[in-house]
């Protein structure tokens, strides 16, 4: 099962990504500026959608990003200076450990060979990006990939990470992919 989580607080993502994903028969979770802890709510929405352990082959998070930061329920582009308190509307190096037990609950829902793709711009860039990917891969127990440059919405870009793709593995290694498998 492929599950796509889309931050629909950004109307562009709602109009371009959700329509294309649904047309391709994907399971889409629309996430929009929910009150409370948006990251935790996103994790439990994925579990409810998967229903059965061992079923997720790919979990993609579509939203805005910065190096070492993946938006979950941000709704608009923002600057890193807007995120000094580790608000629960995004996953970053400043707050990822807070969600360790929540991310661990996702682990049994992944099939063998399952993985996570972070579709936000620049999310895998530099040491901040590598740290976030490694942390998530260790917590979830599956490879986590992201791009180091701008990511575009719509067309074939909805289903693929643009530019250099970095993948972190649960054992703590990280590699740059040249030929990236796309669903």
Order of alpha helices (4+ residues) and beta strands (2+ residues): beta-alpha-beta-alpha-beta-beta-beta-beta-alpha-beta-alpha-beta-beta-beta
